[in-house]
Amino acid sequence: MKHLKLSALFLIILLILSMAGCSKSAPGAPDSTSSATNNPSTSTTSAAEDPSTAPESTAAPEKVVITVDYATDTHLNSYQSFHEYADAELEYADHAEKIIFMTSAPAKNFKFIEIGFEADDTEIRFFEESVLYSLPELLPEKPLVVTWLSQGTIPNRGITFTDETGTARYFCVTQSGKDGSVLLVEFD
């Protein structure tokens, strides 16, 4: 009976280990827990491979995750080049700062926007008021740096882009009340 219990325990452990091994990503596959990366992925094709005869890829497109942070020298030096937008109204403002928008995958129809809002007794609704700067596509290897100024508690700047599913997404750029970090908050 003791051998039966040990055998059953051994089989359970083997089952758990084999399932854990299956959940690991394949080499080169996107890791769903990683954040934006500064290095674009590359692929190589040997001379013997003919891309026109390769089967069509049925893999889902990589999820577009946009992050924002203060544009430090460390950020800027990690890219060969970047797009830049300087708001003429903020050029000489005392508290204006540079922020950087980075993406994990190509983000189509990327726009840095001015945000308007409507308020009633129960809620505030944000909307795109005007486009300040636009790119056909924001790429992981070439982020966007903008001059930004947090002005009060209601956000007045944001971004919009088309994600991997073709959905237009909208985000306010705001500042954390806890630590002053820059945040993106999605709105409809």
N, C-alpha and C positions, 0 to 999 in steps of 0.2 A: 504494500500500500504506500509505503514511504517512497519507493522508486517511482510509482505512478504520479504522486504529487510533484516530485522533482522533475519528472519528464514533462508534465503539464506546465510547470513554471518555466522550464527551459524553452518550450515551444512558444509561450506567451512573450518571453523576452526576445526571441528570434523574430516573432511577428512585429513587435514594436520597433526593433532595430531596422527591419526591412522597410517598414512604412516610413520611418524617419529618413532613410536613405533616399526614398522616392520623392520626398518633398523638397529636396535640394534642387536649386536651379541648375540647369545645364550650363557649362562654361560658355560665357558670352551672352547668356540670356539676361534680360533686364531683371534686376532685383527689386521687388515691389517694396522693400523697406528702405531703399536708398533714396537720398534727396537729390537735388539737382547736381549735375556733375559738370566739371569744367572741361573734361576731355571728351571729344566726340568719339563715338564708336566707329571703328573702321572694319572693313571686311576686305579680304584678299581673294583673288581668283587666280588659280594657276593657269598657265598657258594652255593646258590640256582641257580645261573646262570651257564650255561654250555657254555663256549666260542665256542665249536665245533658246537653247534646248533644255534648260533647267526647268523643273516643274514650278508652277506658280506657287508663291508663298501664301499659305493660308493663315499665317500668324497674325494676330491682332496687332494693330499699330501700337507703338509705345505710348503710354499715358503721358499727356502733357501736364507737367507740374511746374508752375511758375513760382519762384521765390523772390523775395526782395530783402535787401539789407543795405546798410550804409556802405557807400562806395569807398572802401579803404584802399590803401596802396597795395595791400596783399591781394585784394580782389582784382584790382586793375592790372597788376603785374602778372596775373595768372592767365591773361588773355593776350593774344597777338594784336587784336583790335576789338573795338566796341563801337556801337552807335552812341551818339550823344545828343541830348536835347537840353538846351539852356533857355529857360523862360526869361525873356528880356526884363519882365517886371521884377524878377527875383535876383537878377544879377548882382545888385548891390545891397540886398537885404541882409541885415545883421545875422539872422538865424537860419538863413537858407543853407541847406546841406545837399550833398550829392548822394543819391541812392542808386542802386543797381538792380535791374530786373534780369534774372537768370532763368533759363528753362531747361528741363530735362530732355525735351524732344521738340522738334520744330512746332512752333505755334503760329498758325496762319492768321492773316488779317490782324496783326497785333497793333493796338493803338493805345497811346497814353492820352487820357481824356480828362476834360473838365467835367465835374459831376455837379448836377443840380439836385434839388430835393423839394419834395412837397410834404407838408406836415398837417396832420389833423389831430384830433383829441387823443387818438390811440396809437398812432404809428407815424414813422417817417419813411417815405418812399424815395429812393435814389433813382436817378436816371442819367443817361449820357447827355450832356448839354452840348459839348463841342469836342472836336478832335484837335489835340494840340500837336501830336506827332504820330506818324503811322509808318509801319513797315509791312511789306507783303508777307514777311515771315521772320519771326524772331528765332534765331538758331542757338543751340547750346554753345557753340564755339564763338559766338559774337553777341554778347548781351547788350542791353541798353542802359546807359547811365543818364539820369536826369537830375536837374536842379529842383529841389522840393522844399517846401516850407509847410510845416504843420501849423494850420491856422484855426485854433479853437477846437471844439469837440466834434463838430460836424465835418466830415471829410469833404474836400472839394476837388480832389484829384483821384484818378483811378486808372485802371487798364481794362481793355476788352480784347478778346482773341477768340479764334475758333479752335476748339479742342479736337482730339483725334476722332471723335464721333461726328464731327461737323456741327456741334452745338456752340452757339455764341455764349461766352461766359463773361461776366462783369464782376470786377472787384474794386472796392474802395481802398485807397492807401491811407492808413491811419497809424497813429503812434500808440504804443502800449502805455497805459497809465501806471503800470507796475515798474517797468525797467526802461522805458523810453525807446524800446526796439521798434522797428518799422514792421507793420503787419499788412497783409492783404485780407480783406473781409469780403466774401462774395455777397452780391445782391442780385435781385431779378430785374 
